[in-house]
């Protein structure tokens, strides 16, 4: 058998309140990252600020889509 078999997926079960709190925290982190990009100097850490902005935006979008999916699942 190959060592490189299929990877197992780990699913984290988050209750609705926890997911809402995670979405709100991710939104605040994203807004903070946007502010950091605005105040960063071109020669001093702008690359890191842009990376952080992209990271927080992806996390926020992922959690938002998870919350929407959970909302639609509960209504069905």
N, C-alpha and C positions, 0 to 999 in steps of 0.2 A: 504494500500500500504506500502511496506517495505521502510524503510529509506535507505537501502543498495542497491538501484537500480543501474542501469548501470551508469558508470561514463561517462561523456561527454569528448570527445577529443577536445583539443584546438589546432588548427593548426595555425601556424604563417606563414604568407606569406612574404617571403623575396625576393626582386628582385635579379637578377643575380649578380649585382655588390656588393650588400650587402652580399650575400652568399659567393662570392669569398673572400671578405675581412674577413669574419668570419672564413673561412677555413685557410687563411693565418695567422690570429691571433692565431687560435688554434694550428697551426703547430709551431709557435714561442713559445707558452706556453709549448707545449710538449717538444721541444728542451731545453727550460730553465729547465723544471722539470728533464730531463735526466742529465743535468749538475749538478743540485742540488744533485741528487743521487750519482753522481761520487765524489763530494767533501764532502759529509756528512761523519761524523765519525760514526762508528758502535754503540757507546754508546750515541750519542747526536743527536737525531732527525732523524735518518735514517728511522724509521717507518713512520714518517710524510712525509718524502720526497718520499718514495715508494708509499704511498697512493696518494699523489699529482700527481706522475707520472702516476699511473693507471687511475686516474680521468681525467687528461688532454689527455691521449692516447685515452680513450673511447670517449671523446668529439670530438677529432680530427677525429677519424674514423667515427663517426656518421655524422659529417658535411661533410666529404669527400664523404660518400655514398649518402648523400642528394644532393650534387653538381653533382655527376655522374648521379643520377636518373633524376635530373632536365635537365641535358645536353641531356640525351637520350629522355626525353619527348619532348624537343624542336625540336629535329631532326626528330621525328616521324610525 
